[in-house]
Amino acid sequence: MSATIQLDIISDPICPWCYIGKAGLDRALEKNADHPFRIEWHPFQLNPDMPAGGMDRREYLETKFGGKDNAVKVYGRIADAAEAAGLEIDFAAIKTTPNTIDAHRLIHWAGLEGRQTAIVSKLFKAYFVEGRDIGDHAELTEIAVSAEMDRDMISQLLASDSDRKDIADRDAHARNRGVTGVPTFVVANQHVLPGAQPADLWERVLDELRNQPAAEA
């Protein structure tokens, strides 16, 4: 494949289905090293009204899903899907559900340096595997440094309001275009794939893209 094809991914780094969906995509891309995708990540806050300091994880889940029993059922399905995708999620380690505006700002800044997917991967691991509070500026700074971003610059940016409005506007733009949940994948600004898609679906997409020139010829 020679032509580059834009793959826009709308997600939130605390969304377990986004983590699972990325795993499916990653597996397909590993098998197709010549893939044409130019990947860009876009913000969507599952909880745009979350307090700046986040809230207790258990309280959040029980409030969102209408009690402990429902929360357990929902997260049981998520755990099964994560296992099927080859992922480990340590739900017990997650103590806080954060506001993700600053994590999205970090993803944006990483994109300016060509490190966006690396930062997204590190945020998923920090939250779902290590149970770190990715709404905390100190944690976000350490995550940035682990991807070879400049500590002082990121620390100063996080302490400011830089790009906060831009992230909110881009989130609103996604919703205005009809995005109601994440992950949402947009191929070539034309084809929308909602939800956590398995690796074999992405392999079929890549096969179709690979055969497209012959079909058009």
C-alpha positions, 0 to 999 in steps of 0.5 A: 500500500502506498497511499496514506489514508487518514484514520481518526479515532475519537476516544477517552483514555478512561474508556475501557472499550477504547482500550479494548478497541485499540488492542484490536486495531493494534493486532491487525496493524502488527500483521500488516506492517505496510498498512496505509493508516495515518492515525490521529486521536481526537477528544471525547469526554465520557464525563464532561461534567466530572469535578476537576479532582475526579470522584471515587471510582466505586461511587461513580460506577454505582451512580452511573449504572444504578447500583452495585449489582448493575455496575458489577454486571457491566464490568463483568462483560468488559472484563470478558471482552478485555480478556478476549482481546489479550488485555489485563485490566486491574479494576481493583487498582483504580480508585479514582475516576478522573476528569480527562480534560488534561489527559486530552490536552497531553494527547494533543501536545503529543500529537504536535511532536509525533508521539500521540499514539505512544502517549495514548498507549501509556495513558491506557496502561497507567489507568487500566493496568497501574491504577494511576490517577491520569487527572493528576498533573504530576502523573501526567507529567511523568507519563509525558516524560516516559514518552520523551516529552520535555518535563518543564514544558509539559508541567508549565502547560498543564498549569495553564489553560493552554488548549483547554477551550480547543479540546472542549470545542473539538469534543463538541464538534464530535458530538455535533457530528453525531458521535454519542459514544466511543471509540469511534473510528473514521476511515478516510473521513468517510466510513464510520466504525463505532465501537471496539472492533476486533482485529479480524474486522480491521484485517478485512478493512485493510484487505478491501483497501489493498484491493481497491486500486485493482477494483477501480482500475 
